[in-house]
Amino acid sequence: MTSRKFIVSFLVLLLIAKAQAQSSKKISDYVNPYIGTAHCRWFHFTPGAVPFAMAKPAPSTNGHYGNKSGWEAVGYDYRHESIEGFPNFHEFQVGGVVFMPTTGELRTTPGLMEDAGKKGYRSRFDHKDEKATAGYYSVLLKDYGIKAELTSTPRVAFQRYTFPASEDAHILFDIGNKQGESGEVKDAKVYMTDDGRIEGYVITLPVYVQKYQHGAEVAMYFSAVVDKKPTSFGVFKGDAQTAGVKEMQGAGSGLYLTFSTKENEKITVKAGLSYTSVENARLNLKEEAATLTFDQAKTNALTSWNNYLGRIKVEGGAAQDREKFYTGLYHALLGRGLASDVNGAYPKNDGTVGQIALNANGKPLHQHYNTDAIWGAFWNLTPLWAMAYPEYYSDFVKSQLLVYKDAGWLGDGIATSKYVSGVGTNFVSLVLAGAYMYGIRDFDVKEGYAAALKNELGYTDRPKGSGKADVERFRKYGYVDHLDSCFEESCFSASHTLEYSFSGFAVAQWAKALNKQDDYNELMRLSKGWEKIFDTTTKFVRPRYADGKFIDKFNPRQPWRGFQEGNAWQYSFYVPHDPASLINKMGREEFNSRLDSIFLMSQKDIFSGGKTIDAFSGLEGFYNQGNQPCLHMPWLFNYSGMPWLTQKWVRAICNEFYGTDGIHGYGYGQDEDQGQLGAWYVLGAIGLFDVQGGGLSKPEMQVSSSLFDKVTIQLNKKYYSGNKFEIITRNNSASNIYIKQPKLNGVSLSKPSVLFEDIVKGGKLEYELTSSPEK
């Protein structure tokens, strides 16, 4: 064989081996839960969970520290070097029920990070001894020589510990202390039953629950079984320990079990969880995991993740892009988890227990969920749900309507049905309208429409944290008038005007579809509110007083003065429901020039706050990918005649803002908001984005260039007629980013968008990619 033939044959074999390696790799292998864990929120790093679950066992490096304002980074930080336990509840404003294995001297307080290995029960660890993927986590606790492993079913947490030989091996049940965003503990109880179960509850007062629904509580219940009988037991509060006692109540309560273990002996704890009662925690354990082993649960968890992640299959492209993609999709499916039990019991807004209706087989007709604020989720989560997970979107709508039915108003964010708004606005009405427009209509449409209409127009006797602030003034003036002396959400006159205009437009389309003409007319009137605060002199939206005068000393880069978490540079493009009118008011040339210059300047700061590790970095910038108000802006060139700039800037943001490590993940320490930034990457990377978030009578997806050679979206036949939708690119590379000759099912596209209804009919979007834009 000649050397040339040998080289060719070798290269062919190398390519075949590479292809085989890629094809044998499970989708979950691309998930990297460590991405963005510097400055991440409480619910971000929970690798032991399954999709949309209640049980979210995870390591905590600083969970007991809590956080002052209720939302800051806390839980797991990639830069930390010790673990203080494994909490099982991780949701927005919800956290607790910590388990921790130890050996040697019994220590019953976690201790400070700087004292690891000296004081407290926390243990040092190395990342080389740690493994995290979708559905499974393991780590070696160096100070004890214990391997801890985590996995779960939807409502049952599994923790398995491999001990060294020891006469003093312990498992701590640290129940009565604050964790993450949970706030102060009001009450707790932990006890051991006669048959050896460890059960109890913790009742917390999260900061945002107190802020928006003062006096309301979040309760967490558990029922755990341990597969080995202890040699002794006791209870504790802080450092005070009492041996031989089976029950402890009150804040700080905990219980310990002590064992005699052989080298490499495994002890497994299975904990049923619930937000309604110990009895239902016990039932959840019985129904989901009574005979399930740890290894079986782990296998099931990985299978579940691969099934969910596999609904969107990407092929080709760079390996790091597949890692970013599936980690982003993983985060989009991780947050906003179950709040109802296997029997349909769920926590109501007033603190009592409600019951979801059952089907003929005695199973709940749908589930109930916790959720962070929906602010901005219409630009990432809900379109993604609509395409690939419509059954979850349907349940999410029904879940929100439970709160409306129980309490009379929609809540933006909810923690065990308690109101935790956070931003003073409320886009749940747009989410409901979007579901209807996307074709997801298997909910009580009459009730859903009534809830959405009240959310847009109602203000009388509105409980704080529900509905929207400033609606009365919005309806009176056609815009929200600015107040120099204001309190919290009332300070955001301009951004609220823009947001209410947008959501009002979306609900107006629903009104029209339901032949509600009077509602349509009023909502369309309000949808033009943005025009009243558009300053034609400066071409910026600008806060305006009730007498019609614009505020003075106006600085377009100033956040907080009239703008929620942003500024006029960012919010002046916040007219997603009517981009044509915005372009006309600003002037097409000015619109394109300003928008392009915004991205040119913002690229220097990695499209956000640079390398500053802070959730609010970037608020004074020209563009901020790390926060919700800007996320549609790169797609607006599709409306202004320069779609190649959408293709350029979406690709740049995917490549530069998003990273693959603990510090550079979603920007540098940006707030990922329960999957929102991950979902944005998913949509940006496949090149489909709904600027209106479902708010058009016929929703459409804007098109940009996919990072991958092929994308296959599996469609749900219960909701849509199609089997799959494919995106095929040719000549894709790092330099070939511009679309040439796009075709949908063989027909050339007349504009850079496709109707959502055409996507879910199934079919194929194809285009070539080149290094030069087709102008």
C-alpha positions in Angstrom: 0.0 0.0 0.0 1.4 3.4 -0.9 1.9 6.0 1.8 -0.8 8.2 0.2 -3.4 5.3 0.2 -2.4 4.5 3.8 -3.0 8.1 4.9 -6.4 8.2 3.1 -7.4 4.9 4.6 -6.3 6.0 8.1 -8.3 9.2 7.8 -11.4 7.3 6.7 -11.1 4.9 9.6 -10.5 7.8 12.0 -13.7 9.5 10.7 -15.7 6.3 11.0 -14.4 5.8 14.6 -15.3 9.3 15.5 -18.8 8.9 14.0 -19.3 5.6 15.9 -18.1 7.2 19.2 -20.6 10.1 18.7 -23.4 7.8 17.8 -22.8 5.5 20.8 -22.8 8.5 23.2 -26.0 9.0 25.1 -27.6 12.5 24.9 -27.3 12.8 28.7 -23.5 12.5 28.3 -23.5 16.0 26.8 -25.1 17.5 29.8 -22.6 19.4 32.1 -24.4 20.5 35.2 -21.4 22.4 36.4 -21.9 25.1 33.7 -22.6 28.4 35.3 -22.4 27.2 38.9 -20.4 30.2 40.1 -23.0 32.6 41.5 -25.9 30.2 40.5 -29.3 30.2 42.1 -30.5 27.7 44.7 -32.3 25.5 42.1 -29.6 25.6 39.4 -27.4 22.7 40.4 -29.6 19.7 41.2 -28.1 16.8 39.2 -29.9 14.1 41.2 -33.3 15.2 39.8 -35.5 14.0 37.0 -37.3 16.4 34.6 -39.9 18.7 36.2 -39.6 16.9 39.5 -40.4 17.6 43.2 -37.4 15.6 44.5 -34.2 17.4 43.7 -31.4 16.0 45.9 -28.1 17.9 45.4 -25.0 18.8 47.3 -24.9 22.2 49.0 -21.7 24.1 49.7 -23.3 27.1 51.5 -27.1 26.4 51.7 -27.4 27.0 55.5 -26.0 30.6 55.0 -29.4 31.5 53.4 -29.5 34.9 51.6 -30.4 38.3 52.8 -32.7 39.4 49.9 -34.2 36.0 49.2 -32.9 35.6 45.7 -29.1 35.8 45.7 -26.8 33.0 44.7 -26.7 30.2 47.3 -26.5 26.4 47.2 -23.6 25.1 45.2 -20.7 27.2 44.0 -18.1 25.5 41.8 -15.4 27.6 43.5 -16.1 26.2 47.0 -14.2 23.3 48.4 -16.5 21.7 51.0 -20.0 20.2 51.1 -22.3 20.8 54.1 -25.0 18.3 53.2 -27.5 17.1 50.6 -30.9 18.9 50.7 -33.8 17.3 48.9 -36.0 20.3 48.1 -34.7 22.9 45.6 -37.2 25.4 44.1 -37.7 29.1 44.0 -38.2 30.1 47.7 -38.3 26.4 48.6 -35.5 24.5 50.2 -34.8 22.1 53.0 -34.7 18.5 54.4 -30.9 17.9 54.5 -29.3 14.5 54.9 -25.6 14.1 55.6 -23.4 11.0 56.3 -20.4 11.3 58.6 -18.0 9.2 60.7 -16.2 9.6 63.9 -17.1 12.3 66.4 -20.8 13.2 66.1 -21.1 16.8 64.9 -24.6 18.3 64.4 -24.0 21.8 63.0 -22.7 22.3 59.4 -20.0 24.8 60.4 -18.5 27.5 58.2 -16.7 27.0 55.0 -13.4 28.3 56.4 -13.6 25.8 59.2 -14.1 22.7 56.9 -12.4 19.7 58.4 -12.1 21.3 61.8 -15.5 22.3 63.0 -19.0 21.2 62.0 -20.1 18.3 59.9 -19.2 19.7 56.5 -16.6 17.8 54.5 -13.9 18.9 52.0 -14.0 17.4 48.5 -12.2 17.5 45.2 -13.8 17.9 41.8 -11.8 15.0 40.5 -13.8 12.8 43.0 -17.1 14.2 41.8 -19.4 13.2 39.0 -22.5 15.0 37.9 -24.8 14.3 35.0 -28.5 14.5 34.3 -30.2 12.3 37.0 -27.1 11.2 39.0 -24.5 12.7 41.3 -21.6 11.3 43.3 -18.8 12.7 45.4 -16.2 11.5 47.8 -16.4 13.3 51.2 -12.7 13.4 52.0 -12.9 14.0 55.7 -15.0 10.9 56.2 -13.9 8.6 53.4 -17.6 8.3 52.4 -18.9 8.1 48.8 -22.3 9.9 48.6 -24.6 9.2 45.6 -27.8 10.8 44.6 -30.7 10.0 42.2 -34.5 10.2 42.3 -37.9 9.5 41.0 -40.3 12.5 40.5 -41.3 12.6 44.2 -38.7 10.4 45.9 -35.1 11.3 46.7 -32.5 8.5 46.8 -29.3 9.0 48.8 -26.7 6.1 49.0 -23.6 6.3 51.1 -20.6 3.9 50.9 -18.9 3.9 54.3 -15.5 2.9 55.5 -15.3 0.4 58.4 -16.4 2.3 61.4 -18.2 1.9 64.7 -19.3 5.5 64.5 -20.9 5.9 61.1 -23.7 8.5 61.2 -26.5 9.7 59.1 -27.8 13.2 60.0 -31.4 14.4 59.3 -30.9 18.1 59.6 -34.5 19.2 59.2 -35.2 22.4 61.1 -32.7 24.8 59.6 -33.0 27.3 56.7 -31.7 26.2 53.4 -31.0 28.3 50.3 -33.9 30.6 49.6 -36.2 29.0 52.2 -35.9 31.8 54.7 -36.3 31.5 58.5 -37.8 28.4 60.0 -41.1 28.8 61.8 -41.4 25.2 63.0 -40.0 21.8 62.3 -40.4 18.2 63.6 -38.5 15.0 63.0 -39.2 11.6 64.6 -38.4 7.9 64.2 -41.4 5.6 64.0 -41.6 2.2 65.6 -40.9 0.5 62.3 -37.8 2.7 61.8 -39.0 5.3 59.4 -37.6 8.8 59.8 -40.3 11.4 59.1 -41.2 15.0 59.7 -41.6 18.4 58.3 -40.2 21.9 58.2 -42.3 25.1 57.9 -40.4 28.1 56.5 -41.0 31.9 55.9 -39.2 32.7 52.6 -38.4 36.3 52.1 -40.4 36.7 48.9 -43.4 35.0 50.3 -43.3 37.4 53.2 -42.9 40.3 50.8 -45.9 39.5 48.6 -48.1 37.4 50.9 -47.1 38.3 54.4 -47.7 35.5 57.0 -48.0 32.8 54.4 -45.8 29.7 54.9 -44.0 27.1 52.8 -44.2 23.6 54.4 -42.1 20.6 53.3 -42.8 17.0 54.5 -40.8 13.8 54.2 -41.0 10.1 55.0 -37.7 8.3 54.8 -36.7 4.6 55.0 -33.2 3.5 55.7 -32.1 0.0 54.6 -30.1 -0.8 57.7 -31.0 -0.8 61.4 -28.9 1.7 63.5 -27.0 0.7 66.6 -28.1 3.9 68.3 -30.0 7.1 67.6 -30.8 10.5 69.0 -31.9 14.0 68.4 -30.2 17.4 68.3 -30.7 21.1 68.1 -27.5 22.8 67.0 -24.7 21.4 69.0 -27.0 20.1 71.8 -27.4 16.3 71.4 -29.7 13.9 73.2 -29.1 10.2 72.8 -31.9 7.6 72.8 -34.7 10.1 72.1 -36.8 9.5 69.0 -38.5 12.9 68.5 -37.6 16.6 68.3 -39.8 19.6 67.5 -39.1 23.2 66.9 -36.7 25.3 64.8 -33.3 23.6 64.5 -34.6 20.1 65.1 -32.6 17.2 63.8 -32.2 13.4 64.3 -29.2 11.2 63.9 -28.6 7.5 63.4 -25.4 5.7 64.2 -24.2 2.5 62.6 -21.5 -0.1 62.7 -20.2 -0.5 59.1 -17.9 -2.7 57.3 -15.4 -1.4 54.7 -17.4 -0.3 51.6 -20.7 -1.0 53.1 -23.6 0.8 51.4 -26.6 2.3 53.2 -29.4 3.8 51.2 -32.0 6.3 52.3 -35.2 6.6 50.3 -37.3 9.7 51.1 -40.8 10.4 49.9 -41.4 14.1 49.7 -44.6 16.2 49.7 -45.8 19.7 50.2 -49.1 18.6 51.8 -48.5 16.0 54.6 -46.3 13.3 56.0 -49.0 10.8 55.0 -48.8 11.9 51.3 -45.0 11.8 51.5 -45.3 8.2 52.6 -47.8 7.5 49.8 -45.5 9.1 47.2 -42.7 6.8 48.4 -45.0 3.7 48.3 -46.3 4.5 44.8 -43.1 5.5 43.1 -40.3 3.6 44.9 -41.5 1.0 47.3 -39.4 -1.8 45.7 -37.0 0.3 43.7 -33.3 0.0 44.4 -30.9 2.8 44.0 -29.4 1.4 40.8 -32.8 0.9 39.3 -33.8 4.5 40.2 -30.6 5.7 38.6 -31.2 3.8 35.4 -34.8 5.1 35.3 -33.6 8.6 35.9 -31.0 8.5 33.1 -33.6 6.9 30.8 -36.1 9.7 31.6 -33.6 12.4 30.8 -32.5 10.8 27.6 -36.1 10.5 26.5 -36.9 14.2 27.3 -33.6 15.5 25.9 -34.0 13.3 22.9 -37.1 15.1 21.8 -34.8 17.6 20.1 -31.9 15.8 18.5 -29.0 17.8 17.1 -26.3 16.4 14.8 -23.0 17.8 13.6 -21.6 21.1 14.8 -18.9 21.6 17.4 -18.8 19.3 20.4 -18.9 22.3 22.8 -22.0 23.5 21.1 -23.7 20.2 21.7 -22.6 20.4 25.3 -24.0 23.9 25.6 -27.2 22.9 23.8 -28.1 19.8 25.9 -27.1 21.5 29.2 -29.3 24.5 28.2 -32.2 22.1 27.4 -31.5 20.2 30.7 -31.8 23.4 32.7 -35.0 24.3 30.8 -36.5 20.9 31.9 -35.1 21.0 35.4 -36.8 24.0 37.0 -40.5 24.7 37.8 -41.1 21.3 39.4 -43.9 19.3 40.8 -45.9 20.5 43.8 -48.7 17.9 43.8 -48.7 14.3 45.1 -49.4 11.1 43.3 -53.0 11.2 44.5 -53.6 14.8 43.2 -53.3 16.5 46.6 -51.7 20.0 46.3 -50.9 23.0 48.5 -53.5 25.8 48.1 -52.8 29.5 48.3 -54.5 29.8 51.6 -52.4 27.1 53.2 -55.0 24.3 53.1 -54.8 21.2 50.9 -56.6 21.0 47.6 -57.5 18.1 45.4 -57.0 17.9 41.6 -59.8 16.0 39.9 -59.1 12.3 39.1 -59.7 10.3 36.0 -61.5 7.0 35.7 -58.4 5.2 36.8 -58.1 7.3 40.0 -55.1 9.3 38.6 -54.9 13.1 38.7 -56.0 14.8 35.4 -53.0 17.0 35.6 -50.2 18.1 37.9 -49.4 21.2 39.9 -46.1 23.0 39.8 -44.0 25.6 41.6 -42.5 28.3 39.4 -40.3 31.3 39.5 -41.7 34.5 37.9 -42.7 33.9 34.2 -41.1 37.3 33.3 -39.4 36.8 30.0 -40.2 33.1 29.8 -42.4 33.7 26.7 -39.1 34.3 24.9 -37.5 31.0 25.8 -39.4 28.5 27.9 -43.0 28.6 26.6 -42.1 28.4 22.8 -39.8 25.5 23.6 -42.5 23.8 25.7 -45.0 24.4 22.9 -42.8 22.8 20.3 -41.4 19.8 22.1 -43.2 19.5 25.5 -46.8 20.7 24.9 -48.2 18.3 27.5 -46.1 20.1 30.2 -47.3 23.5 28.8 -50.8 22.2 29.2 -50.3 21.1 32.8 -48.5 24.4 33.5 -51.6 26.3 32.4 -53.9 24.1 34.4 -51.6 24.6 37.4 -51.8 28.4 37.2 -55.6 28.2 36.9 -55.7 26.2 40.1 -54.3 29.2 41.9 -56.7 31.6 40.1 -59.6 29.4 41.0 -58.5 29.1 44.7 -57.4 32.7 45.2 -59.2 34.7 42.6 -56.1 36.1 40.9 -53.2 34.7 38.8 -49.8 34.7 40.5 -46.7 35.4 38.5 -44.3 33.2 40.5 -45.7 30.8 43.0 -44.0 28.8 45.8 -46.4 26.0 46.9 -49.2 28.3 45.5 -48.1 31.3 47.5 -47.5 34.5 45.6 -43.9 35.4 45.0 -44.1 37.9 42.1 -40.7 39.6 42.3 -41.1 42.1 39.4 -44.5 43.7 39.9 -45.7 42.7 36.5 -47.3 39.4 35.5 -47.2 37.7 32.1 -49.2 34.6 33.0 -52.0 36.0 30.8 -49.7 36.0 27.8 -48.7 32.5 28.6 -52.3 31.4 28.7 -53.1 33.2 25.4 -50.0 31.7 23.9 -51.0 28.2 24.8 -54.3 28.8 23.0 -52.7 30.3 20.0 -50.1 27.5 19.8 -53.0 25.0 19.6 -52.8 23.8 23.2 -56.4 24.1 24.2 -57.2 21.1 26.5 -57.8 23.3 29.5 -60.9 25.3 30.7 -60.7 28.0 28.0 -63.6 30.0 29.5 -61.9 30.1 32.9 -58.5 30.7 31.4 -59.7 33.6 29.3 -61.4 35.1 32.4 -58.2 34.8 34.4 -56.2 36.4 31.6 -58.6 39.3 31.1 -58.7 40.0 34.9 -54.9 40.0 34.9 -54.8 42.7 32.2 -57.7 44.9 33.3 -58.4 44.1 37.0 -57.1 46.1 39.9 -59.9 46.3 42.5 -59.0 44.5 45.7 -55.9 43.0 44.1 -53.8 41.1 46.6 -50.1 42.1 46.6 -48.1 39.7 44.5 -50.9 38.7 42.2 -52.2 40.4 39.0 -50.3 43.5 38.0 -49.3 46.7 39.7 -50.3 50.1 38.2 -53.2 48.8 36.1 -55.6 51.4 37.3 -53.2 54.2 36.2 -52.4 52.4 32.9 -56.1 52.3 32.0 -56.7 55.9 33.1 -53.8 57.5 31.1 -53.2 54.8 28.5 -49.7 54.6 30.0 -48.3 54.2 33.5 -47.5 57.7 34.7 -44.2 58.2 36.4 -43.9 58.9 40.1 -40.7 60.5 41.5 -41.6 59.2 45.0 -42.4 55.6 44.5 -42.2 52.2 46.2 -40.8 49.0 44.6 -42.8 48.1 41.5 -44.5 51.5 41.3 -41.1 52.9 40.3 -41.1 51.2 36.9 -43.6 53.3 34.9 -42.0 53.0 31.5 -41.2 49.3 31.6 -44.6 48.5 32.9 -46.2 50.5 30.1 -44.3 48.5 27.6 -45.0 45.2 29.2 -48.7 45.9 29.7 -49.0 47.0 26.1 -47.4 43.8 24.9 -49.4 41.4 27.1 -52.6 43.4 26.4 -52.0 42.8 22.7 -51.6 39.1 23.2 -54.8 38.7 25.2 -56.6 40.9 22.6 -55.8 38.3 19.9 -57.4 35.7 22.2 -60.4 37.9 22.7 -60.8 38.3 19.0 -60.6 34.5 18.5 -63.4 34.1 21.1 -65.5 36.9 19.6 -65.1 39.2 22.6 -65.2 42.4 20.6 -65.5 44.9 23.5 -62.6 43.3 25.3 -60.6 43.3 22.1 -61.2 47.0 21.5 -60.1 47.9 25.1 -57.1 45.7 25.0 -56.0 47.0 21.6 -56.3 50.5 22.9 -54.0 49.7 25.7 -51.6 47.8 23.4 -50.7 51.2 21.9 -49.6 52.6 25.3 -46.0 52.3 24.3 -46.5 55.1 21.7 -47.4 57.5 24.5 -44.0 57.2 26.2 -42.0 57.2 22.9 -40.1 60.5 22.8 -39.9 61.4 19.1 -37.1 63.9 19.8 -34.6 61.4 21.3 -36.1 58.3 19.7 -36.1 56.6 23.1 -39.0 55.5 25.3 -39.0 57.8 28.3 -40.9 57.9 31.6 -43.7 60.4 31.5 -45.7 62.2 34.2 -49.5 62.2 34.4 -49.5 65.8 33.0 -47.9 64.6 29.8 -44.4 65.9 30.5 -41.4 63.6 30.1 -39.0 63.3 33.0 -36.1 65.7 33.0 -32.4 64.9 33.4 -33.0 61.8 31.3 -30.1 59.4 31.0 -30.9 56.5 28.7 -28.3 54.3 30.4 -29.8 54.8 33.9 -31.5 51.7 35.3 -34.3 51.6 37.9 -35.7 55.1 37.2 -38.8 54.1 35.3 -37.3 50.8 34.2 -37.2 47.4 35.9 -33.7 45.9 35.7 -32.8 47.7 32.6 -32.6 51.1 30.9 -33.9 53.1 28.0 -31.3 51.8 25.5 -32.6 48.3 26.2 -36.3 49.0 26.7 -36.7 51.3 23.6 -36.8 48.1 21.5 -39.5 46.5 23.8 -42.4 46.6 21.3 -42.4 42.9 20.3 -46.1 43.0 19.4 -45.7 45.8 16.8 -42.1 46.0 15.5 -43.2 47.5 12.2 -44.6 50.6 14.1 -41.5 50.9 16.2 -39.3 50.8 13.1 -41.5 53.4 11.5 -41.3 55.7 14.5 -37.6 55.4 14.9 -36.9 55.4 11.2 -35.6 52.2 9.4 -32.1 53.5 8.9 -31.9 54.8 12.5 -33.4 51.6 13.8 -30.9 49.3 12.1 -27.9 51.6 12.8 -28.7 51.9 16.5 -29.5 48.3 17.0 -26.3 47.1 15.2 -24.2 49.6 17.1 -25.7 48.3 20.4 -24.4 44.8 19.6 -21.0 46.1 18.4 -20.6 48.0 21.7 -22.0 45.2 23.8 -19.8 42.5 22.3 -16.9 44.1 24.2 -18.7 43.2 27.4 -19.6 39.7 26.3 -23.1 40.9 25.6 -23.8 41.5 29.3 -21.8 42.6 32.3 -18.4 41.5 31.2 -16.6 39.2 33.6 -18.3 40.7 36.7 -19.8 37.9 38.7 -23.2 39.4 39.7 -26.7 38.8 38.6 -27.3 42.5 38.0 -24.2 43.3 36.1 -25.1 44.7 32.7 -28.1 46.7 33.8 -26.4 49.9 32.7 -25.2 48.4 29.4 -26.6 48.8 25.9 -27.7 45.2 25.7 -27.9 42.6 28.5 -28.3 38.9 27.5 -28.1 38.1 31.2 -31.6 39.5 31.9 -35.1 39.2 30.4 -35.9 42.6 28.8 -33.4 42.3 25.9 -33.8 38.7 24.8 -35.7 39.4 21.6 -33.5 42.3 20.3 -31.1 40.3 18.1 -34.1 38.9 16.2 -35.6 42.3 15.3 -33.4 42.7 12.2 -35.7 40.1 10.6 -38.4 42.8 10.6 -36.2 45.7 9.5 -34.9 44.2 6.2 -31.5 43.0 7.5 -32.0 39.4 8.6 -28.3 38.7 8.1 -27.6 40.8 11.2 -29.9 38.6 13.2 -27.9 35.6 11.9 -24.6 37.4 12.8 -25.6 38.5 16.3 -27.5 35.4 17.4 -24.5 33.3 16.5 -22.1 35.6 18.2 -24.2 35.6 21.5 -24.3 31.8 21.4 -20.6 31.6 20.9 -19.4 34.3 23.3 -22.0 34.9 26.1 -22.5 31.2 26.7 -19.5 29.1 28.0 -18.8 25.6 29.2 -17.4 26.0 32.7 -18.4 26.8 36.2 -17.6 30.5 36.0 -18.2 31.3 32.3 -21.5 29.5 31.8 -24.5 31.9 31.3 -22.3 35.0 31.0 -20.2 35.3 34.1 -22.5 34.5 37.1 -25.7 35.7 35.4 -29.1 34.6 36.8 -30.2 31.6 34.8 -33.8 31.9 36.1 -34.9 28.3 36.1 -34.0 27.4 32.6 -34.7 30.7 30.8 -31.1 31.4 29.5 -30.6 27.8 28.8 -33.8 27.7 26.7 -32.8 30.8 24.9 -29.6 29.1 23.8 -31.6 26.1 22.6 -33.8 28.3 20.4 -30.8 30.4 19.2 -28.7 27.4 18.4 -31.4 25.8 16.2 -32.4 29.2 14.7 -36.0 29.5 15.7 -37.5 32.2 17.9 -40.9 33.6 18.6 -40.6 37.4 19.2 -44.3 37.6 20.3 -44.0 34.5 22.5 -47.3 33.1 21.2 -49.0 36.5 21.2 -50.1 36.5 17.5 -53.3 35.0 16.2 -51.0 32.9 14.1 -47.7 32.6 16.0 -44.6 32.6 13.9 -41.0 31.7 14.5 -38.2 34.0 13.3 -35.5 32.1 11.5 -31.7 32.4 12.1 -28.9 30.0 11.1 -28.6 26.8 13.1 -25.3 25.8 14.6 -25.9 22.2 13.7 -26.0 20.2 10.5 -29.3 18.7 11.4 -32.0 19.3 14.0 -34.9 16.9 14.6 -37.8 18.0 16.8 -40.1 15.1 17.8 -43.8 16.3 17.8 -46.5 15.2 20.2 -49.3 13.5 18.3 -51.8 14.3 21.0 -51.5 18.0 20.1 -50.1 18.2 16.6 -50.6 16.4 13.3 -46.9 16.1 12.4 -44.4 13.5 13.5 -41.3 15.5 13.3 -39.8 18.8 12.1 -36.3 18.9 10.7 -33.8 21.7 10.1 -31.1 20.8 7.6 -28.1 23.0 6.9 -25.5 22.6 4.2 -21.9 23.9 4.4 -22.2 24.7 8.1 -19.1 26.0 9.8 -17.8 28.6 12.2 -17.3 31.0 9.3 -20.4 30.1 7.3 -23.2 31.7 9.3 -25.4 33.4 6.8 -28.5 31.8 5.3 -28.8 31.3 1.5 -31.9 29.9 -0.3 -34.1 28.8 2.7 -36.9 26.5 1.8 -39.7 25.0 3.8 -40.8 21.7 2.4 -39.2 22.6 -0.9 -40.8 26.0 -1.2 -38.6 29.1 -0.9 -39.4 31.3 2.1 -40.7 34.8 1.2 -39.5 36.2 4.6 -37.2 35.0 7.4 -39.9 33.3 9.5 -42.1 30.2 9.5 -45.6 29.8 11.0 -45.7 27.7 14.1 -48.6 25.7 12.6 -46.4 24.7 9.7 -43.7 23.5 12.1 -46.1 21.3 14.0 -47.6 19.9 10.8 -44.2 18.3 10.4 -41.8 18.9 7.6 -38.3 20.2 6.7 -36.6 23.6 6.7 -33.5 23.6 4.6 -30.9 26.2 3.7 -27.3 26.6 2.7 -24.8 28.6 4.8 -22.2 30.9 3.4 -19.6 33.3 4.8 -21.1 36.4 3.1 -24.6 37.7 3.7 -27.2 37.5 1.0 -28.4 41.1 0.9 
